[in-house]
Amino acid sequence: MDEKINEDRFFPSLKSLYLGDIVIDERYYFKLILMCPVLEELFIRNDGVSHPPSWIGRVPSYPLKRLVIDYLVRVPEYKHVYSEIEVRIGGPENLVYFEFSSYVHAYYGSFGDMESLVEARLDLRLLESTTRFDDDTDTGEWNGVNGFDDIFGNATILIWRMASYVKILHLSPYSLEALHFGCEFFCEFHNLATLSFESDKDKSWQVLPRLLRITPKLQNLVIKGLLHRVTGRCGDVCPCYHRPIHKRVIGGRKPKVSCLPSLPLKVLEISGYGGTCREIKQMRHFLGKLQCLQLVKIGVQPESDCNKLRSNLMRLPRLSSNCIIQFI
């Protein structure tokens, strides 16, 4: 956009603004947003399929209520973007909904506290594979800023600013991996009542023990699919045993101390349930550890034998005498 934006031509009634792959000078980008005095929703999308990203990595200070940023530009062509562009979101105090899709940057700049945040949806991805760390256990050696010297990216500030306020958090399977390898530390999620995440057979649950231990008000856990990649660190949330490929693991296998019994969780919702042996073991683990559980909702795969799945699940022992299982 080469022509100068006429500041007198503003949009007095515009409440929603969608910015796709447009290339615009930083000054005019800020002016365009500030020319919308009642703007409540801002959607920024960069697909980066055939050209470099156009988003400058910043959102000016503005009382937005809903902010959606889709910034998954192609790698490795534009890998430099994540080390050179510092993401800054100004004035997020009024945000009620925040959605962010991106590869993890080297650094996230100044963020205000997201004091009004109710719901967040994160799809954070790492620039490289982490399978070489599958053998690491709680006794393994952690080094560097985020525990792993050569994993690029640090999402600590991004998570820190929303942790104390968000009530509903949705995580992609990539985010589970990115938060484990890309956060120096976690602040307590004081108000988080609902945690929702999606599983993937190629992505691990390594971050879940750390995450669940700092959610003192968690009431609802929603999981889309139970099958995940088994590693040396996801053990106290699942019954899986990771057999190390390499001999460098220090200390061998340690007894699992589960974080599940201490959770105040009342509702567990599982979708895409197929009734495999691994899934049954996982459900036995949940039902036998969650002592405050009141309701389990199960959504089965369309091709599954519902009667058989129902019979197998209903026979599993439950730690909570008040727990009922409901098929949806």
QUIRABEL-V193079 format. One record per backbone hydrogen bond with DSSP energy under -0.5 kcal/mol. NH is the residue of the N-H (numbers start at 0). CO is the residue of the C=O. E is the energy in kcal/mol with one decimal. If there is no record, write none. Layout:
# QUIRABEL-V193079
nh->(NH/NH)
co->(CO/CO)
e->(E/E)
This chain:
# QUIRABEL-V193079
nh->(6/8/9/10/11/13/16/18/18/19/21/23/24/28/29/30/31/32/33/34/35/36/38/39/40/41/42/43/44/45/58/61/63/64/65/66/67/68/69/70/70/72/73/77/78/80/81/82/83/84/85/86/86/87/88/89/89/93/94/95/96/97/98/99/100/101/102/103/105/108/111/113/114/115/116/117/118/119/120/121/122/124/132/133/135/139/142/150/151/153/154/158/159/160/161/161/162/163/164/165/166/167/168/169/170/171/175/176/177/178/179/180/181/182/188/189/191/192/193/194/195/196/197/198/202/204/207/210/211/212/213/214/217/218/219/220/221/222/222/223/224/224/228/228/231/236/237/241/242/243/248/257/259/261/262/265/266/267/268/269/270/272/279/280/281/282/283/284/285/286/287/288/288/289/290/292/293/294/295/296/297/297/298/298/299/300/303/305/308/309/310/311/312/313/314/315/318/320/322/323/325/327)
co->(4/5/7/34/9/10/40/16/42/17/19/21/0/24/25/26/27/28/29/30/32/34/35/14/14/65/16/67/18/69/87/89/61/39/39/96/41/98/43/68/100/70/47/73/75/77/78/79/79/80/83/84/106/56/109/58/87/90/91/64/64/118/66/120/68/122/70/124/81/86/88/160/112/92/113/95/95/167/97/169/99/101/129/130/132/136/146/147/149/104/181/154/155/156/157/158/158/159/161/161/117/117/193/119/195/121/171/172/173/174/175/176/177/178/213/187/188/166/166/219/168/221/170/223/199/228/204/206/207/208/210/211/214/192/192/266/194/220/268/196/222/270/199/202/133/233/233/239/240/241/245/255/235/258/259/218/218/294/220/296/222/298/275/276/277/278/279/280/281/282/283/284/285/285/288/289/265/265/323/267/295/325/269/296/297/272/300/303/304/305/306/307/308/309/310/312/286/318/319/293/295/297)
e->(-0.7/-1.5/-1.3/-2.4/-0.7/-0.7/-2.3/-0.5/-3.3/-0.6/-2.0/-0.6/-0.5/-2.3/-2.0/-2.0/-2.6/-1.4/-2.5/-1.5/-1.6/-0.6/-1.7/-2.6/-2.7/-2.3/-2.9/-3.0/-2.7/-3.2/-2.0/-0.8/-2.3/-2.5/-2.3/-2.2/-2.6/-2.8/-3.2/-0.6/-3.6/-1.6/-0.9/-1.5/-1.7/-1.6/-1.2/-1.1/-1.9/-2.5/-0.5/-0.6/-1.0/-2.5/-0.8/-2.9/-0.5/-0.6/-1.6/-3.2/-2.2/-2.0/-2.7/-2.3/-2.8/-1.9/-0.6/-3.0/-2.9/-2.2/-0.8/-1.5/-1.5/-0.8/-1.3/-2.2/-2.2/-2.5/-2.4/-2.6/-2.6/-1.9/-2.3/-1.7/-1.5/-2.1/-1.7/-1.7/-0.6/-2.6/-3.3/-2.0/-2.7/-2.1/-0.6/-0.6/-1.7/-0.6/-1.5/-2.4/-1.5/-2.3/-2.5/-2.6/-2.6/-1.8/-1.5/-1.1/-2.6/-2.9/-1.3/-2.1/-2.2/-0.6/-2.6/-1.5/-0.8/-2.3/-2.2/-2.4/-3.1/-2.4/-1.6/-2.4/-1.8/-0.6/-1.6/-2.4/-3.1/-1.4/-1.1/-1.3/-1.5/-2.4/-2.7/-2.4/-2.8/-0.5/-3.0/-2.3/-1.0/-2.0/-0.7/-2.2/-2.3/-1.6/-1.0/-0.5/-0.6/-0.8/-0.5/-0.6/-0.6/-0.7/-1.8/-2.0/-2.7/-2.4/-2.8/-3.2/-2.2/-2.8/-2.6/-2.3/-2.1/-2.4/-2.5/-2.0/-2.4/-2.8/-1.8/-0.6/-1.1/-2.4/-1.1/-0.7/-2.8/-2.3/-2.4/-2.7/-0.5/-2.8/-3.2/-0.5/-0.6/-2.4/-1.9/-1.1/-2.4/-2.7/-2.2/-2.5/-2.2/-2.4/-0.9/-1.4/-3.1/-0.6/-1.2/-1.8/-3.5/-2.9)
